[in-house]
């Protein structure tokens, strides 16, 4: 049986979780990086590392890949993966079964606590969200133009072992910001990986999916629950106007929405193992995180 291969552009927290899941199923994972000094970190995870400047190796890797994941955030020039991957895909004459682009639920902007679905109008209010809208459009156009199966995944806040409210509470860095009516969705990184794996198994050209948990909630509620799990004092709430937040954090708290995951459940057969932050944080703690 031929080994299946995943290629990753932007190997980080999310891609690492997917790589763990797929390598357990017999996949080989290759990831590109700009600085060869970082190759050891990837190889320690069992990932084959190549540099983006090594065009022959890049073309060869793409020619063999059944799935390609792009996670790198866009900058002012758009998605950094486009000028690297598109010419290499054309040179390789590669037609992978699936290309996934990780976007953000920030493309929906502020909905004053209302629900959004994949069919909701995109109304990004932040620079970061607007860049994601553009990158989504660019990758979907590449898919149509080159006959490739490209899907977009809109993600909320991602948490998991080593990156959760538990870590912030332990480090005395957790803050409970009192923002009236502000809620947002989140997803455990393992649920994200499971959703991507489900999409790879059911590729759909032009698909867009929200991958998130079932219960949007205020950040202050999540921090309080984490403190309770740890048996530590619950940090006091700080009014938003007195929090002294950075401009990026202010933009985050300016948006409030509830994100529906119904389409991903219906079309991908996916269900989050951690449907709320409560199950997710409890599992992290039980696992030693």
ABEGO torsion letter per residue (X at the ends): XBBBBBBBBGBBAAAAAAAAAAAAAGBBBBBBBABAAAAAAAAAAGBBBBBAABAAAAAAAAAABABBBBABBBBAAEBAAAAAAAAAAAAAGBBBABBBBBBBAAAAEBAGGBBBBAABBBBBABAAAAAAAAAAAAAAAAAAAAGBBBBBBBBBBBBEBGBBAAAAAAAGABBBBBBBGBBBBBBBAAAAAAAAAAAAABBBBGBBBBBBBABBBBAAAAAAAAAAAAGBBBBBBBBAAAAGBBAAAAAAAABBBBBBAAAAAAAAGBBBABABAAAAAAAAAAAGX
